[in-house]
Amino acid sequence: MTGPGPRLFSRGSWPEASRVSEILRRETVGGMLLLVAAGAALVWANSPWAATYRALSELTVGPESLHLRLSLASWAADGLLAVFFFVVGTELKREFVAGDLRDPARAALPIAAAVGGMVVPAAIFIGVNVAAGDQDNLGGWAVPIATDIAFALAVLAVVSTHLPTALRTFLLTLAVVDDLLAITVIAFFYTDHLAVGPLALALLPGGLFALAVQRGSTRWWILLPLAVATWALVHASGIHATVAGVVLGFTVPVLGRHALAERFEHVLRPVSAVVAVPVFAFFAAGVTVGGVAGLVDALAHPVTLGVMAGLVLGKPLGVFITTFLLAKFSRARLDDDLAWRDVLGVALLAGIGFTVSLLIGELAFGYGTVTGADAKIGVLVGSVLAGVLAAVVLVSRNAAYRRIHRRETADEDGDGVPDVYEP
């Protein structure tokens, strides 16, 4: 695209770029641990000791009187992932208040791309299953809609590519909006029953938590019990408990005298990336394939095919086509350093749907079900395929990325701010 017009994927400011770089460094470590945990689970679940893996996953702990006697797998999905979604909530609020999403012009691209990246894979999943006459499984339409930023960054680390700052910022913002859409889908479409009483009661500790953080309180012995009480009551209401994490994250102030978002993220992001997500992956990814024959049978199932097609084709198509159409109708053009091949590579990275896709698969089909196992296989294989395709596209641009990286990190005057960000 040539001619005058606004620029897509502009570099942005140095404070924003440095903040994004710090977040992505931490998520990359978490992504590596996620891959190790998922790999260990797959090996164990397909070894002669598979029964011990299932027994560990199904081991129940917790107080029965509070309806919290859950399996370890459920504790990982409902409890630990609430920490992950709390971090997502604070990041979302930061983006809307002080980040790219506060500017409607800059927010339009990642929001539109995230919506496109949700609608197209969902439609493909539904189309595959309707064509196969397997309409009983249409409840899994949301499995391929999510993007796993940690897994995507792990792929980038493995192939040693330096995405330009603008693309890294877009990928992170896209994933943040994607998480918001995913948790909204979980809340509205995967709530089997709603108990209004516990949900109303959750407003009390949740409101006290919001009041405390708005006043600048960081006393863990106040905030932690309030957060846990809110989580437990939301869990009892029938809404997936991770929703409580996002809502509480939204209450944390970003700006002003009592701004705590950055402090909370600094403390909890490592817990989320190093503990919560890898442990969830360990319990969620351990599907017993049943050898080559079992894998072949699973890959032929409409649920598996729908999830794989949604992630590998639908997600990239949704992100890429939406971005292209937005550029066409707004008469925008790519930044001079970038090509549409770069956008395709990032769109393929968005097809890595690991963590939230596994969670939605369990909610849609149930833990330990045959169809749920097919959905997991679709998520695992689809995410790996999307990662491989993204790596092929991005590695082909490594020489250009190295040139951009040198320019974006050059600091001739030694003032700590790369020269490209200075007027």
Secondary structure by P-SEA (a helix, b strand, c coil): cccccccccccccaaaaaaaaaaaaaaaaaaaaaaaaaaaaaaaaaccaaaaaaaaaacccccccccccccaaaaaaccaaaaaaaaaaaaaaaaaccccccccccaaaaaaaaaaacaaaaaaaaaaaaaaccccccccccccccccaaaaaaaaaaacccccaaaaaaaaaaaaaaaaaaaaaaaccccccccaaaaaaaaaaaaaaaaaaaacccccccaaaaaaaaaaaaaaacccaaaaaaaaaaacccccccccaaaaaaacaaaaaccaaaaaaaaccccccccaaaaaaaaacaaaaaaaaaaacaaaaaaaaaaaaaaaaacccccccccaaaaaaaaaaaccccaaaaaaaaaacccccaaaaaaaaaaaaaaaaaaaaaaaaaaaaaaaaaaaaaaaacccccccccccccc
